[in-house]
Amino acid sequence: MNNLFIALITGLFIIPINVSCQVSSENDPATHTYLLNKVQVSKIRNHTIEFYLNNSQIDKYSKMYYRCEYAPSDDDITSGFLDSILTNNNETRPFYVFIFNQILKSADGGLAEIMSFKCLEYVSKYPCEFVKYGVNENFIDINNWIGQLIFTEYNDKNVKKIDDIEGYVRRTCPVYLEKWKETRKYIVKPEL
C-alpha cells in the first residue's frame, strides 16, 4: 500500500512536468535543428543568463528556445514570445531582444514575415535602444534588422513610421541622432 501511494504521488508530479515540456512537430528541435539557438552566453547586458532563465516573468518557450528545446515557427506560441520584445519591462526586454535576434538569423517564410513587422514595431517603440544595441554595442545584428525593415518599408504607412522615428530620436536621445540617420538611409530607399 505504501509503495502504491509513493508511486501515485511521484506520478502526479513527474507526468505533468513531462507533458508540459512537449512541443508540436512544427516546433520539434530534433526535426528543425537549423532553427535552434546557436549562441550560448553567460551574460546579457547587466544580468547573468541564469537571472533570465530563472525569472518567472519570462515565458517558458523563449527559455526553451535558448536551451535548444524549442524550434520557432510561424505559430501562435512563437509569435507570442516574439511580441515580448515590445514589453515595458526594462529588466526582461534585453533577454527577449537577444532571443528575437537569434531567431531572426534563421527565420524564413511566414516566420520571417512576422518578424519583419515586429522589427518595425520594436524600432518604432524603442528607437534609441535599437540604435544603442545595434550600432554602439553590436548587441543585435543591425544588418539583419535593416533587411527586415526594408521588407516592411514598401508601404507608405510604414515609411511614415520610420520617418517619425527621427523626430523621436532628436527629442529623447539626441546623442544617437547621427547614427539613426546613417541607419535610416539603408532602410528607406531614396526617391529618384
C-alpha positions as CSV (number, residue, x, y, z in Angstrom):
1,M,0.0,0.0,0.0
2,N,2.8,2.4,0.9
3,N,4.6,1.7,-2.4
4,L,1.4,2.3,-4.3
5,F,0.9,5.7,-2.5
6,I,4.5,6.7,-3.3
7,A,4.1,5.7,-7.0
8,L,0.9,7.7,-7.3
9,I,2.4,10.8,-5.7
10,T,5.5,10.6,-7.8
11,G,3.4,10.1,-11.0
12,L,1.4,13.2,-10.1
13,F,4.5,15.4,-10.1
14,I,6.5,13.8,-12.9
15,I,3.9,13.3,-15.6
16,P,2.8,16.9,-15.7
17,I,6.4,18.1,-16.0
18,N,6.9,15.8,-19.0
19,V,3.6,16.7,-20.6
20,S,4.1,20.5,-20.2
21,C,7.5,20.3,-22.0
22,Q,6.3,18.5,-25.1
23,V,6.2,20.6,-28.3
24,S,4.3,20.1,-31.5
25,S,6.0,18.6,-34.6
26,E,6.5,22.0,-36.1
27,N,8.5,23.1,-33.1
28,D,10.4,19.9,-32.6
29,P,14.1,20.7,-32.1
30,A,15.2,17.3,-33.3
31,T,13.5,17.9,-36.7
32,H,14.2,21.6,-37.1
33,T,17.8,21.9,-36.0
34,Y,18.6,24.7,-38.4
35,L,16.1,26.9,-36.4
36,L,17.7,26.3,-33.0
37,N,19.6,28.9,-31.0
38,K,23.3,28.8,-31.9
39,V,24.6,31.3,-29.3
40,Q,25.0,30.5,-25.7
41,V,26.1,33.4,-23.4
42,S,27.0,33.9,-19.8
43,K,25.6,37.4,-19.6
44,I,23.0,39.5,-21.4
45,R,23.5,43.2,-20.8
46,N,23.5,43.7,-17.0
47,H,22.4,40.2,-15.9
48,T,23.7,36.7,-16.0
49,I,21.9,34.2,-18.2
50,E,20.7,32.4,-15.1
51,F,18.9,35.5,-14.0
52,Y,16.8,35.4,-17.1
53,L,16.4,31.6,-17.2
54,N,15.2,31.6,-13.6
55,N,13.0,34.7,-14.0
56,S,9.3,33.9,-13.6
57,Q,8.4,36.9,-15.7
58,I,9.9,35.3,-18.8
59,D,7.8,32.7,-20.6
60,K,8.9,29.1,-20.7
61,Y,9.0,28.8,-24.6
62,S,11.6,31.6,-25.0
63,K,13.7,29.8,-22.3
64,M,13.2,26.5,-24.1
65,Y,14.4,28.2,-27.4
66,Y,17.5,29.5,-25.6
67,R,18.2,25.9,-24.3
68,C,17.6,24.4,-27.9
69,E,14.5,22.6,-26.7
70,Y,12.1,24.5,-29.0
71,A,12.3,25.3,-32.7
72,P,10.4,28.5,-33.6
73,S,7.8,28.6,-36.4
74,D,5.1,30.9,-37.6
75,D,2.7,29.6,-34.9
76,D,0.9,31.4,-32.0
77,I,3.4,30.3,-29.3
78,T,6.4,31.7,-31.2
79,S,4.5,34.8,-32.2
80,G,3.5,35.3,-28.6
81,F,7.0,35.3,-27.2
82,L,8.3,37.3,-30.1
83,D,5.9,40.0,-29.0
84,S,7.8,40.3,-25.8
85,I,10.4,42.5,-27.4
86,L,7.8,45.2,-27.0
87,T,7.4,44.7,-23.2
88,N,7.7,47.7,-21.0
89,N,9.7,45.6,-18.6
90,N,13.2,47.0,-18.9
91,E,14.7,44.1,-16.9
92,T,13.4,41.3,-19.2
93,R,13.4,43.1,-22.6
94,P,17.1,42.5,-23.2
95,F,16.6,38.7,-23.0
96,Y,13.7,38.9,-25.4
97,V,15.7,41.1,-27.8
98,F,18.6,38.6,-27.6
99,I,16.2,35.7,-28.4
100,F,14.5,37.7,-31.2
101,N,17.9,38.5,-32.7
102,Q,18.9,34.8,-32.7
103,I,15.6,33.7,-34.3
104,L,15.9,36.4,-36.9
105,K,19.1,34.9,-38.1
106,S,17.5,31.7,-39.3
107,A,13.8,32.8,-39.9
108,D,12.3,32.3,-43.3
109,G,8.8,32.2,-44.9
110,G,5.9,33.1,-42.6
111,L,8.2,33.5,-39.6
112,A,10.4,36.0,-41.3
113,E,7.3,38.0,-42.4
114,I,6.0,38.1,-38.8
115,M,9.4,39.1,-37.6
116,S,9.7,41.9,-40.2
117,F,6.7,43.7,-38.7
118,K,7.9,43.0,-35.2
119,C,11.2,44.7,-36.1
120,L,9.3,47.8,-37.2
121,E,7.2,47.8,-34.0
122,Y,10.3,47.5,-31.9
123,V,12.2,50.2,-33.7
124,S,9.2,52.5,-33.6
125,K,8.7,51.9,-29.8
126,Y,12.4,51.8,-28.8
127,P,14.4,53.6,-31.5
128,C,17.1,54.8,-29.1
129,E,17.5,51.3,-27.7
130,F,17.7,49.9,-31.3
131,V,20.5,52.3,-32.2
132,K,22.3,51.8,-28.9
133,Y,22.1,48.0,-29.2
134,G,22.7,47.7,-32.9
135,V,25.2,50.4,-33.7
136,N,27.0,51.2,-30.4
137,E,27.1,47.8,-28.7
138,N,26.7,45.2,-31.5
139,F,24.1,43.5,-29.3
140,I,21.8,43.0,-32.3
141,D,22.7,42.1,-35.9
142,I,21.9,45.6,-37.3
143,N,22.3,44.5,-40.9
144,N,19.8,41.7,-40.5
145,W,17.3,44.0,-38.8
146,I,17.8,46.6,-41.6
147,G,17.0,43.9,-44.1
148,Q,13.8,43.1,-42.3
149,L,12.9,46.8,-42.0
150,I,13.4,47.2,-45.8
151,F,10.9,44.4,-46.3
152,T,8.3,46.4,-44.4
153,E,9.2,49.7,-45.9
154,Y,7.3,49.2,-49.2
155,N,4.2,50.7,-47.6
156,D,3.6,54.4,-47.2
157,K,2.3,54.0,-43.6
158,N,5.5,52.1,-42.7
159,V,7.7,54.8,-44.3
160,K,5.9,57.4,-42.2
161,K,6.6,55.4,-39.1
162,I,10.3,55.2,-40.0
163,D,10.3,58.9,-40.8
164,D,8.6,59.8,-37.4
165,I,11.4,58.0,-35.6
166,E,13.9,60.7,-36.4
167,G,11.9,63.3,-34.5
168,Y,11.6,61.0,-31.5
169,V,15.3,60.3,-31.5
170,R,16.0,64.1,-31.8
171,R,13.9,64.8,-28.8
172,T,14.7,61.8,-26.5
173,C,18.2,60.6,-27.3
174,P,19.9,63.2,-29.5
175,V,23.3,61.5,-28.9
176,Y,22.1,58.8,-31.3
177,L,20.6,61.1,-34.0
178,E,23.5,60.9,-36.4
179,K,23.7,57.1,-36.0
180,W,19.9,56.9,-36.6
181,K,20.2,59.0,-39.8
182,E,23.0,56.8,-41.0
183,T,21.0,53.6,-40.3
184,R,17.8,55.1,-41.8
185,K,19.4,55.7,-45.2
186,Y,19.8,51.9,-45.6
187,I,16.2,51.3,-44.7
188,V,14.3,53.8,-46.8
189,K,15.2,53.9,-50.5
190,P,16.0,57.4,-51.7
191,E,13.4,58.9,-54.0
192,L,14.5,59.2,-57.6
